């Protein structure tokens, strides 16, 4: 989604204009005193930024929801994998080897 030149509002920094955006970052030019600020995209639009065009704001919200869902699925997969590994380790415990101390090794020689 190309947001270059779109007008945005920030709670603290006021009005600005998007100068660049990538899949995961957005850079906004605010007034001379504030300058350029970079934000995580689309996350910043959930808490800090509002775009002037309501339709675009809705599209950004959809992108944010998809990102959250992907992260949730990834977290779920990680949890399931960790659970499977723990279950496998419980079924096949490693045999414990006794450690010999260096003093004991010397006397054995």
Residue frames as qw, qx, qy, qz and C-alpha x, y, z in Angstrom:
[[0.000, 0.891, 0.454, 0.000, 0.00, 0.00, 0.00],
 [0.442, 0.260, 0.006, 0.858, 1.55, 3.27, -1.10],
 [0.249, -0.828, -0.458, 0.209, 0.82, 6.04, 1.39],
 [0.448, -0.059, 0.081, 0.888, 3.33, 8.60, 0.07],
 [0.022, -0.241, -0.167, -0.956, 2.06, 12.19, 0.31],
 [0.444, -0.603, -0.623, -0.228, -0.94, 11.20, 2.45],
 [0.161, -0.585, 0.281, -0.743, -1.79, 13.57, 5.32],
 [0.636, -0.304, -0.692, 0.159, -1.78, 12.10, 8.83],
 [0.329, -0.757, 0.165, -0.540, -2.35, 13.32, 12.37],
 [0.592, 0.023, -0.693, 0.411, -0.38, 12.26, 15.41],
 [0.495, -0.745, -0.443, 0.066, -1.54, 12.77, 19.01],
 [0.534, -0.651, -0.028, 0.539, 1.63, 14.53, 20.08],
 [0.427, -0.170, 0.389, 0.798, 3.33, 15.71, 16.89],
 [0.348, 0.587, 0.121, -0.721, 0.25, 17.08, 15.14],
 [0.776, 0.581, 0.144, -0.200, -0.25, 17.04, 11.37],
 [0.322, -0.527, 0.654, 0.436, 2.27, 15.55, 9.00],
 [0.733, 0.517, -0.213, -0.388, 2.76, 14.07, 5.57],
 [0.904, -0.114, 0.387, 0.142, 3.90, 10.55, 4.73],
 [0.186, 0.790, -0.479, -0.336, 7.20, 10.70, 2.87],
 [0.385, 0.346, -0.844, -0.142, 7.94, 6.98, 2.70],
 [0.769, -0.239, 0.417, -0.423, 6.47, 3.65, 3.67],
 [0.274, 0.306, -0.899, -0.155, 7.55, 0.05, 3.41],
 [0.630, -0.251, -0.700, -0.224, 5.90, -3.19, 4.41],
 [0.637, -0.468, -0.543, 0.283, 6.80, -2.61, 8.07],
 [0.340, -0.382, -0.192, 0.838, 7.78, 1.09, 8.49],
 [0.199, 0.841, 0.401, 0.306, 6.24, 4.47, 7.74],
 [0.430, -0.179, -0.114, 0.878, 8.11, 7.79, 7.77],
 [0.025, 0.874, 0.472, 0.111, 6.24, 11.04, 8.33],
 [0.333, 0.246, -0.081, 0.907, 7.43, 14.63, 7.94],
 [0.236, -0.798, -0.510, 0.217, 5.99, 16.80, 10.69],
 [0.058, 0.996, 0.023, 0.059, 6.66, 20.51, 11.21],
 [0.466, 0.690, -0.407, 0.377, 10.19, 21.96, 11.14],
 [0.341, -0.634, 0.527, -0.452, 10.57, 21.72, 14.91],
 [0.854, -0.163, 0.439, -0.228, 9.68, 18.02, 14.95],
 [0.123, 0.547, -0.737, -0.378, 11.00, 16.82, 11.59],
 [0.660, 0.138, -0.663, -0.325, 10.95, 13.24, 10.33],
 [0.545, -0.294, 0.661, -0.423, 9.58, 10.46, 12.50],
 [0.453, 0.167, -0.822, -0.302, 9.52, 6.76, 11.69],
 [0.662, -0.171, 0.433, -0.587, 6.86, 4.37, 12.95],
 [0.240, -0.023, 0.966, 0.096, 6.10, 0.66, 12.79],
 [0.544, 0.163, -0.264, -0.780, 3.52, 0.01, 10.09],
 [0.192, -0.598, -0.396, -0.670, 0.63, -0.66, 10.45],
 [0.494, -0.418, -0.646, 0.405, 0.81, -0.72, 14.28],
 [0.170, -0.113, -0.182, 0.962, 1.19, 3.05, 14.64],
 [0.315, -0.249, -0.389, -0.829, -2.26, 3.57, 13.13],
 [0.550, -0.454, -0.699, -0.045, -3.85, 1.63, 15.98],
 [0.514, -0.605, -0.411, 0.447, -2.59, 3.99, 18.66],
 [0.353, -0.491, 0.022, 0.796, -0.84, 7.08, 17.34],
 [0.023, -0.180, 0.455, 0.871, -1.61, 7.99, 13.74],
 [0.500, 0.583, 0.571, -0.291, -4.81, 8.79, 11.89],
 [0.286, 0.048, 0.565, 0.773, -4.88, 9.19, 8.15],
 [0.279, 0.236, 0.041, -0.930, -7.16, 11.83, 6.63],
 [0.570, 0.082, -0.545, -0.610, -8.93, 9.39, 4.32],
 [0.695, -0.221, 0.473, -0.495, -11.33, 7.17, 6.26],
 [0.936, 0.282, -0.108, -0.180, -11.33, 4.48, 3.55],
 [0.534, 0.541, -0.576, 0.300, -7.54, 4.23, 3.76],
 [0.304, -0.465, 0.620, -0.554, -7.72, 4.10, 7.56],
 [0.888, -0.029, 0.244, -0.389, -10.05, 1.10, 7.27],
 [0.842, 0.434, -0.316, 0.049, -7.67, -0.63, 4.84],
 [0.200, 0.574, -0.649, 0.459, -4.76, -0.06, 7.22],
 [0.604, -0.321, 0.494, -0.537, -6.85, -1.48, 10.07],
 [0.962, 0.170, -0.016, -0.211, -7.49, -4.63, 8.00],
 [0.622, 0.531, -0.506, 0.275, -3.75, -4.99, 7.36],
 [0.167, -0.519, 0.620, -0.564, -3.13, -4.59, 11.10],
 [0.824, -0.143, 0.312, -0.451, -5.72, -7.26, 11.96],
 [0.914, 0.335, -0.230, -0.014, -4.13, -9.66, 9.44],
 [0.339, 0.586, -0.601, 0.426, -0.71, -9.03, 10.98],
 [0.459, -0.403, 0.552, -0.567, -2.03, -9.72, 14.48],
 [0.940, 0.052, 0.119, -0.317, -3.69, -12.94, 13.29],
 [0.763, 0.470, -0.413, 0.162, -0.47, -14.12, 11.62],
 [0.066, 0.546, -0.646, 0.530, 1.49, -13.42, 14.79],
 [0.702, -0.253, 0.403, -0.531, -1.11, -15.28, 16.86],
 [0.962, 0.214, -0.095, -0.142, -0.91, -18.31, 14.57],
 [0.541, 0.548, -0.543, 0.336, 2.88, -18.28, 14.69],
 [0.254, -0.479, 0.607, -0.581, 2.82, -18.11, 18.49],
 [0.876, -0.073, 0.227, -0.420, 0.33, -20.99, 18.59],
 [0.872, 0.377, -0.309, 0.043, 2.56, -23.09, 16.31],
 [0.250, 0.565, -0.629, 0.472, 5.56, -22.39, 18.56],
 [0.544, -0.349, 0.509, -0.569, 3.59, -23.41, 21.65],
 [0.956, 0.106, 0.041, -0.271, 2.42, -26.63, 19.98],
 [0.701, 0.493, -0.467, 0.218, 5.96, -27.45, 18.88],
 [0.036, -0.527, 0.644, -0.553, 7.32, -26.84, 22.38],
 [0.761, -0.194, 0.358, -0.504, 4.59, -29.06, 23.84],
 [0.942, 0.274, -0.170, -0.093, 5.40, -31.85, 21.36],
 [0.480, 0.548, -0.575, 0.372, 9.12, -31.62, 22.11],
 [0.331, -0.452, 0.588, -0.583, 8.49, -31.70, 25.86],
 [0.904, -0.034, 0.193, -0.381, 6.27, -34.77, 25.45],
 [0.841, 0.411, -0.341, 0.088, 8.91, -36.52, 23.34],
 [0.209, 0.557, -0.633, 0.496, 11.61, -35.76, 25.88],
 [0.599, -0.339, 0.464, -0.558, 9.41, -37.07, 28.68],
 [0.969, 0.128, 0.007, -0.214, 8.93, -40.36, 26.81],
 [0.865, 0.292, -0.188, 0.361, 12.63, -40.75, 26.02],
 [0.364, -0.913, 0.181, 0.038, 14.61, -39.37, 28.94],
 [0.524, 0.642, -0.518, 0.214, 18.33, -39.20, 28.38],
 [0.858, -0.314, -0.319, 0.252, 20.43, -41.47, 30.54],
 [0.202, -0.948, 0.216, -0.121, 22.37, -39.55, 33.10],
 [0.776, 0.282, -0.390, 0.407, 26.11, -40.05, 33.22],
 [0.616, -0.727, -0.118, 0.279, 27.95, -39.73, 36.47],
 [0.317, 0.867, -0.255, 0.287, 30.53, -37.00, 36.40],
 [0.831, -0.241, -0.228, 0.447, 33.89, -37.83, 37.80],
 [0.190, -0.969, 0.076, 0.140, 35.77, -35.15, 39.60],
 [0.492, 0.740, -0.429, 0.159, 39.27, -34.25, 38.53],
 [0.313, -0.582, 0.689, -0.298, 40.65, -35.56, 41.85],
 [0.851, 0.009, 0.480, -0.211, 38.97, -38.92, 41.28],
 [0.789, 0.606, -0.102, -0.007, 40.35, -39.09, 37.73],
 [0.157, 0.761, -0.595, 0.207, 43.87, -38.53, 39.05],
 [0.528, -0.381, 0.710, -0.269, 43.58, -41.37, 41.50],
 [0.896, 0.282, 0.284, -0.190, 42.23, -43.66, 38.78],
 [0.586, 0.739, -0.334, -0.010, 45.33, -43.10, 36.64]]
